[in-house]
């Protein structure tokens, strides 16, 4: 860090982040792919004594004696997600956000996010960033990494449940990995959201035909890539969007970054079951009571519930970081059915946040802020 003990740091608003390239999906996928290699090598740290925790979360009670305390509603929480990432990144950072589904009634996103990037040696802040786009694009990039290694390159038909932000970034990532995609099927709860997604696809990818459908079966059946991106309340896996084996044709890649359930047929050995990173799910085993799928709706959590119930063998699970590192093969033939569980990790924010910060510095983007010229306390 130059000019110590003076500390300046960069503030990057959402328009600054856009100018610094936060929406550059191919570059984001490259950064996240590099991150997965570092996960496999062990050159990272996340929260918790296990170094693999998703983060620390504040939830609110259904009833409180304090009238000003927020009430427990869908997606109402505060969360901190810290991580360190080595390799060419060698930075630390933390995403912090508050979330409440009722925000949408106020014209706000469900979650409002910021990200602080820090120097890994001194701990000094490097940048404070608007992070809604950062988070959205790193989330979409993980399915992109998955598609690079696990989808058929000639994939043409994509099925998407949930036409929101995650659907847009996932489709952008699929297009990078599988540029022959020419058809998208989409299912959603509200016509306005469906129409907005359809318009976005037609404007962004005019070569793609969009068809609105009514059921998860239509999303999965006859698709080369299928993904569930819908937000649903946790606590009852029976209402999570569900994949049934009879719907899935040979060669399908299923990307699951949102709530997902599976039927018994999907437990069979003819379906490859890939976790984005095994350590994340092992952390859930330590931190949560069984069954855990009621708390964490990722399909990978369901797998570990099935293992504890004796219905699935532990060695049936594979790891995307091992596949990226070349320790495990990716797609081996055109007939394999592969389902990827995506849980979301703080190292993803550090990876993409570091690259966007470096772009901003190189291009002179952002507002310089001063923490101190000299610290009062030393």
C-alpha positions in Angstrom: 0.0 0.0 0.0 1.6 3.4 -1.0 1.6 6.5 1.2 1.1 4.7 4.5 -0.2 5.6 7.0 -2.5 7.7 4.7 -5.4 5.5 3.5 -7.6 6.3 0.5 -10.1 4.0 -1.0 -12.4 4.0 -4.1 -16.1 4.3 -4.0 -17.8 2.7 -7.0 -21.5 3.5 -7.6 -23.7 1.3 -9.8 -23.0 3.5 -12.9 -19.3 3.3 -12.0 -19.5 -0.5 -11.8 -21.1 -0.7 -15.2 -18.4 1.5 -16.8 -15.8 -0.7 -15.1 -17.2 -3.8 -16.8 -19.3 -5.5 -14.1 -21.7 -6.7 -16.8 -18.9 -8.3 -19.0 -20.2 -11.9 -18.6 -17.4 -13.7 -20.6 -14.7 -12.0 -18.4 -16.8 -12.8 -15.3 -17.0 -16.4 -16.2 -13.2 -16.4 -16.7 -12.6 -15.0 -13.3 -15.0 -17.4 -11.6 -13.5 -20.3 -13.5 -10.0 -19.3 -12.1 -11.6 -19.0 -8.7 -12.8 -22.6 -8.9 -9.3 -23.8 -9.6 -8.1 -22.0 -6.4 -10.9 -23.6 -4.4 -9.7 -27.0 -5.5 -6.1 -26.1 -4.6 -7.2 -24.7 -1.2 -5.9 -21.2 -1.8 -8.9 -19.4 -0.2 -10.8 -18.8 3.1 -14.4 -18.2 3.9 -16.2 -17.7 7.2 -16.6 -20.1 10.1 -14.2 -22.4 11.9 -14.5 -24.7 8.8 -13.5 -21.9 6.5 -16.3 -22.8 4.2 -19.4 -21.1 5.6 -21.8 -19.3 3.3 -21.7 -16.4 5.8 -23.3 -15.0 8.9 -27.0 -14.2 8.9 -29.5 -12.2 11.0 -33.0 -13.4 11.0 -36.0 -11.9 12.8 -38.6 -13.6 15.0 -42.3 -14.1 14.1 -43.2 -12.2 17.3 -41.1 -9.8 19.2 -41.8 -7.8 22.4 -40.0 -4.9 20.8 -42.5 -3.0 18.5 -39.7 -1.5 16.3 -38.0 -4.7 15.5 -38.6 -5.9 11.9 -41.1 -8.7 11.6 -40.1 -12.1 10.0 -41.4 -12.0 6.4 -40.2 -13.7 3.2 -36.5 -13.1 2.5 -36.2 -10.6 5.4 -32.6 -10.9 6.6 -29.3 -9.2 7.0 -26.2 -11.1 5.9 -22.4 -10.8 5.8 -20.4 -12.9 3.4 -16.6 -12.5 4.0 -13.8 -14.3 2.1 -10.2 -14.3 1.1 -9.0 -15.5 -2.4 -5.4 -16.2 -3.3 -3.8 -16.8 -6.7 -3.7 -13.8 -8.9 -6.5 -12.1 -6.8 -4.9 -12.1 -3.3 -7.6 -9.9 -1.8 -10.2 -10.2 0.9 -13.7 -8.8 0.9 -17.2 -8.9 2.3 -20.6 -8.6 0.7 -23.2 -7.1 3.1 -26.8 -6.9 2.4 -30.3 -6.5 3.7 -33.2 -8.4 2.0 -37.0 -8.1 2.2 -39.4 -9.3 -0.5 -41.7 -6.4 0.4 -39.1 -4.0 -1.1 -40.6 -4.7 -4.5 -43.8 -2.8 -3.4 -41.5 0.2 -2.9 -39.9 0.0 -6.3 -36.7 -1.4 -4.8 -34.9 -4.7 -5.4 -35.6 -7.5 -3.0 -31.9 -7.3 -1.8 -29.8 -4.2 -1.5 -26.1 -5.1 -1.6 -22.7 -3.5 -1.0 -19.2 -5.0 -1.2 -16.0 -4.0 0.6 -12.7 -5.1 -1.0 -9.7 -5.1 1.3 -5.9 -5.3 1.0 -5.0 -8.8 2.2 -1.9 -7.7 4.0 -2.9 -4.6 5.9 -6.7 -5.0 5.9 -7.1 -1.5 4.5 -10.1 -0.9 2.3 -9.4 -0.8 -1.4 -13.0 -0.1 -2.6 -16.6 0.2 -1.5 -18.8 -1.0 -4.3 -22.5 -1.1 -5.2 -22.9 -4.8 -5.4 -26.3 -5.7 -6.9 -24.9 -6.1 -10.3 -21.7 -7.7 -9.0 -23.7 -10.3 -7.2 -26.0 -10.9 -10.1 -23.2 -11.5 -12.6 -21.0 -13.7 -10.4 -24.2 -15.7 -9.7 -24.8 -16.2 -13.4 -21.2 -16.9 -14.1 -21.2 -20.1 -12.0 -23.8 -21.7 -14.4 -21.6 -20.5 -17.2 -18.6 -22.3 -15.8 -20.8 -25.3 -15.4 -22.0 -25.1 -19.0 -18.4 -24.8 -20.2 -17.5 -28.1 -18.7 -20.8 -30.0 -18.4 -23.2 -28.9 -21.2 -23.2 -30.2 -24.7 -21.5 -27.6 -26.9 -24.3 -28.0 -29.5 -27.0 -27.2 -27.0 -29.9 -25.3 -28.6 -32.9 -25.3 -26.3 -32.9 -23.8 -22.8 -35.7 -24.0 -20.3 -35.9 -21.5 -17.4 -38.2 -21.4 -14.4 -38.3 -17.9 -12.9 -37.9 -15.0 -15.4 -35.9 -12.6 -13.0 -32.4 -11.3 -12.8 -30.9 -14.7 -12.2 -32.5 -16.0 -15.4 -31.0 -13.2 -17.4 -27.5 -13.6 -16.1 -27.7 -17.4 -16.4 -28.9 -17.2 -20.0 -26.1 -14.7 -20.8 -23.6 -17.2 -19.4 -25.1 -20.1 -21.3 -24.8 -18.1 -24.5 -21.1 -17.7 -23.9 -20.6 -21.4 -23.4 -23.1 -22.6 -26.0 -23.5 -20.0 -28.7 -25.8 -22.3 -30.8 -28.7 -21.7 -28.4 -31.7 -20.6 -30.4 -34.8 -21.4 -28.3 -35.7 -20.4 -24.7 -38.8 -21.7 -22.8 -39.7 -19.7 -19.8 -42.2 -20.2 -16.9 -43.1 -17.5 -14.3 -45.8 -16.5 -11.9 -46.6 -13.0 -13.2 -47.3 -12.0 -16.8 -45.5 -8.7 -16.4 -42.2 -10.5 -15.4 -42.6 -13.0 -18.3 -43.2 -10.2 -20.8 -40.2 -8.2 -19.5 -38.0 -11.2 -19.7 -39.2 -12.0 -23.2 -38.6 -8.5 -24.4 -35.1 -8.5 -22.9 -34.2 -11.8 -24.7 -35.5 -10.5 -28.0 -33.6 -7.3 -27.7 -30.4 -8.9 -26.4 -30.4 -12.1 -28.4 -32.6 -11.5 -31.5 -31.6 -14.9 -32.9 -33.4 -16.6 -30.0 -37.1 -17.7 -30.1 -38.9 -17.3 -26.8 -41.9 -19.5 -25.7 -43.8 -19.0 -22.5 -44.9 -22.3 -20.9 -47.0 -23.2 -17.8 -45.3 -26.1 -16.1 -41.9 -27.2 -14.8 -42.3 -30.4 -16.9 -42.4 -28.2 -20.1 -39.3 -26.4 -18.9 -37.3 -29.6 -18.5 -38.7 -31.9 -21.2 -36.9 -31.7 -24.5 -34.4 -29.1 -23.2 -30.6 -29.3 -23.7 -30.1 -27.0 -20.7 -32.7 -26.5 -17.9 -32.4 -24.1 -14.9 -34.6 -23.2 -12.0 -34.1 -19.5 -11.1 -37.3 -18.8 -9.1 -37.4 -17.4 -5.6 -39.7 -19.4 -3.3 -40.1 -19.4 0.5 -37.9 -21.9 2.2 -39.2 -24.4 4.8 -41.3 -26.8 2.7 -39.4 -28.6 0.0 -42.6 -29.9 -1.5 -43.2 -26.4 -3.0 -39.7 -26.1 -4.4 -39.6 -26.5 -8.2 -39.0 -30.2 -8.8 -37.2 -32.2 -11.5 -38.6 -35.6 -12.3 -36.4 -38.2 -14.0 -39.0 -39.1 -16.6 -38.9 -35.5 -18.0 -35.1 -35.5 -18.6 -33.8 -36.7 -21.9 -30.2 -38.0 -22.4 -27.6 -35.3 -22.7 -29.4 -32.7 -20.6 -27.5 -30.3 -18.3 -29.5 -29.1 -15.4 -28.2 -25.9 -13.6 -29.8 -25.2 -10.2 -28.8 -21.9 -8.6 -32.2 -21.5 -6.8 -34.6 -23.7 -4.8 -34.9 -27.1 -6.3 -36.2 -30.5 -5.4 -35.9 -33.9 -7.2 -37.9 -37.1 -7.4 -36.5 -40.5 -6.5 -35.6 -41.2 -10.1 -33.1 -38.4 -10.1 -31.1 -40.2 -7.4 -30.1 -43.0 -9.8 -26.6 -43.6 -11.0 -27.6 -42.6 -14.6 -27.6 -38.9 -13.3 -24.3 -37.3 -12.5 -24.7 -35.1 -9.4 -22.2 -32.2 -9.2 -21.8 -29.7 -6.4 -20.3 -26.3 -7.1 -18.0 -26.8 -4.1 -18.2 -29.7 -1.6 -16.8 -27.7 1.3 -19.9 -25.4 1.3 -22.2 -28.3 1.8 -20.0 -29.9 4.5 -20.2 -26.6 6.4 -24.0 -26.8 6.3 -23.7 -30.3 7.8 -21.9 -28.8 10.8 -24.0 -25.7 11.1 -27.6 -26.9 10.6 -29.9 -29.6 12.1 -31.1 -32.4 9.8 -33.0 -32.4 7.5 -31.3 -29.4 6.1 -33.2 -29.0 2.8 -35.9 -27.2 4.7 -33.4 -24.5 5.6 -31.2 -24.3 2.5 -33.2 -25.1 -0.7 -30.1 -26.0 -2.9 -30.5 -29.5 -4.4 -27.0 -30.3 -3.1 -28.3 -30.0 0.4 -31.0 -32.5 -0.5 -28.3 -34.9 -1.5 -26.7 -34.8 1.9 -30.0 -35.4 3.5 -30.4 -38.4 1.3 -26.9 -39.6 2.3 -27.8 -39.4 6.0 -31.0 -41.3 5.3 -29.1 -44.1 3.6 -30.7 -43.4 0.2 -27.6 -42.1 -1.6 -24.0 -43.0 -1.6 -21.5 -40.3 -0.6 -19.3 -41.1 -3.6 -22.2 -40.4 -6.0 -21.4 -36.6 -5.5 -18.8 -34.8 -7.7 -17.3 -31.4 -7.4 -17.1 -28.6 -10.0 -13.9 -27.2 -8.6 -12.3 -30.7 -9.2 -13.7 -30.7 -12.7 -12.3 -27.2 -13.5 -8.9 -28.2 -12.1 -8.8 -31.3 -14.3 -8.9 -33.8 -11.4 -12.3 -35.1 -12.5 -13.6 -35.3 -16.0 -16.2 -32.9 -17.3 -18.9 -34.1 -19.7 -17.7 -37.5 -21.1 -20.3 -38.1 -23.8 -23.4 -36.6 -25.4 -25.8 -38.8 -23.5 -24.8 -38.0 -19.9 -27.4 -36.3 -17.7 -25.7 -33.9 -15.3 -27.3 -31.8 -12.6 -25.3 -29.0 -10.9 -26.1 -27.6 -7.5 -25.1 -24.0 -7.0 -25.1 -22.6 -3.4 -23.4 -19.2 -3.8 -20.1 -18.4 -2.1 -18.4 -15.2 -0.9 -15.2 -16.1 -2.9 -17.2 -15.4 -6.0 -17.8 -11.8 -5.0 -14.1 -11.4 -4.1 -13.0 -12.8 -7.5 -15.2 -10.6 -9.7 -15.1 -7.6 -7.4 -11.3 -7.7 -7.6 -11.3 -7.7 -11.4 -13.9 -4.9 -11.6 -11.8 -2.8 -9.0 -8.7 -3.3 -11.1 -10.5 -2.2 -14.2 -11.8 0.9 -12.4 -8.3 1.8 -11.2 -6.9 1.4 -14.7 -9.6 3.5 -16.3 -9.8 6.2 -13.6 -13.4 5.3 -12.7 -14.9 6.0 -9.3 -14.6 8.5 -6.5 -11.6 8.6 -4.2 -12.4 8.8 -0.5 -10.1 9.3 2.4 -10.2 7.1 5.5 -7.5 9.1 7.3 -4.3 11.1 6.7 -3.0 9.8 10.0 -4.8 7.4 12.3 -5.8 9.0 15.6 -5.2 5.7 17.4 -2.1 3.6 16.6 
